[in-house]
Amino acid sequence: MAKGHRIVQKIERAFVAFQKRDIQHVSFSQLKDWLNTNTKDGMSAPKLGAYLKRSPQFVKVQTLRRVGSNATESFWSLGAFSVGECDKLRENGWHVVKKSN
């Protein structure tokens, strides 16, 4: 078993929980909040970011900036995503900072 396999499984469970609520693109802060609420020890932001970047099953959809502020948020998906789903994020007051593949 690879190092960090259990942690990756916890993150995958978070994505599955959001998919059951019909949310395909999850923001970093939503993931962190879900993990801190639903796991015994929670997870720090740097650790979560490292696992999201390292694991190939997690795909960074986009980094968006809140309209009228400098607040940015990255949105992640479990596996592939469709480009049409990104338009829903823009409707909620977010602008594209940079696109991810």
N, C-alpha and C positions, 0 to 999 in steps of 0.2 A: 504494500500500500504506500502511495506517495505521501510525502510530508505535507501536512495541511489538508488531507483529504476530508476529514470531519468538518473542518471550517468551511470548505467549499460546499459540502452538503448542506450546512446551515444556511449559507447564502442562497443556494438553489431552492431550499424550502421557502425562503422569503419571496423569491420570484414566483413560485407556484402559488403561494397565498395571494399575491397581488393578481395573478392571472385568473384565479377563481373569482375575484372581484371585477374581472374584465379590464384590468389595467396592464397593458403590454409594456409600456415604457415607465420605468420606475426611477425616480430621482435618487441621488446619492443620499440625501437627508432622510427620505422615506425608508430606504433600505437600512440605514443606521438606526433609525428609531424603531423599526420592526425588530431588528436583531437585539437591541438593548431591552426591548419589552418582552420578547418571546424566548430568549435564551437565558440560561443561568448566569453566565458571566458577562454577557454583552460583548461589544467589540468596539475598539477605538477607531477613529476615523482614518488614521494612517494605515492601520492594519487592514481595514476593509478596502481602502483604495489600492493597496498593494495586491490583494487577492483578486480584485476586479480586473486590474491591469494584467496580471500574470496568467489568469485562467482563460483558455481559449473559448470556453462556452459562454462567457460574458462579453457582450458586444456594447461598446460605447456608441450610443445613437447620436447624440448631439450635446454640445455645450451651449446653453442659452443664457441670455442676460435679461433680467427683469427690466421692463420699460421704465425709464426715468430714474434708474439707480445703477450702481456698480455691482449689484449682487448677481453672481453667476451660479448656475446649477448644472451639473452634468446628469444626463439621463441615460440609463442602461437598460439592456434587454437580455433575456436569456435566449441565446441563439440568434437566428436571422430575424430581420425586421423589414417591414415594407415602408417605402418612402412616403406613402399616403398617410400613414399613421403619425408622421412627424408634424403634419399640418394641424393636428388637434392640439399639440403643445403650443404652437404659435397663437392660436385663438385665445389662449388663457393669459395673454399679457407677456409673452416671452419673445425675444428676438434671437436670431441665430448669431452666435459668436464665431464658431467654426464647426464645420461638418466633419463627421467621422465616417470612415468607410463602412 
